[in-house]
C-alpha cells in the first residue's frame, strides 16, 4: 500500500518549472511525495499538494528518499502536511535552470496560514 493517505484522484499534474514561473517561491503544502520509476530518463519525483501534483527532476531524489524513509516525516505529511517552496538553480551539467524544493523554516511560514490551503491553485 501507499505510505500516504491523500487521494490524488482527479488532480492535475504540473511541472515544477511551470509552477515556479507562476508563483515563484511562494509557500506550498506537501501532503505526499512519490518516486516515479525510470521512464527512460531516470527516476523522478512527484510532490502532492492539497490540490495538485508537481513534478520534479531527479535532483530531488535524495531528499525524496530521506522523507519517505522517515516515519515521523510521513506521519506529519499525512496529519497536516508540511510547507515547502520551489527553488530554482542553475544546472551546470545541462546549462539550464533546474528546480527542486526545500521545506520552509518555522519563521518562514506565513502567520495567516493555519494549515489551510495556500491562496493559489497549486
C-alpha positions, 0 to 999 in steps of 0.5 A: 500500500501507499505510505500516504493517505491523500487521494490524488484522484482527479488532480492535475499534474504540473511541472515544477518549472511551470509552477515556479514561473507562476508563483515563484517561491511562494509557500506550498503544502506537501501532503505526499511525495512519490518516486516515479520509476525510470521512464527512460530518463531516470527516476523522478519525483512527484510532490502532492499538494492539497490540490495538485501534483508537481513534478520534479527532476531527479535532483530531488531524489535524495531528499525524496528518499530521506522523507519517505524513509522517515516515519515521523516525516510521513506521519506529519505529511499525512496529519497536516502536511508540511510547507515547502517552496520551489527553488530554482538553480542553475544546472551546470551539467545541462546549462539550464535552470533546474528546480527542486524544493526545500521545506520552509523554516518555522519563521518562514511560514506565513502567520495567516496560514493555519494549515489551510490551503495556500491562496493559489491553485497549486 
